[in-house]
Amino acid sequence: MRGMGMLSTVLLGATAIAAAVVLVVSMPDIQRYLRMRKM
């Protein structure tokens, strides 16, 4: 039972890290898209 809690915690942390990485990587593309849409 304790192992399952540990596993879910690790999965949650990995998901949060992956989301942060995706956000940082896509940030310049989002800014470029917004700038293009304004023109």
VENPETA-V658149 format. One record per helix or strand of 3 or more residues. SS is the DSSP state (2 for helix, 1 for strand). FROM is the first residue (numbers start at 0). LEN is the number of residues. If there is no record, write none. Layout:
[[SS/FROM/LEN] [SS/FROM/LEN]]
This chain:
[[2/1/37]]
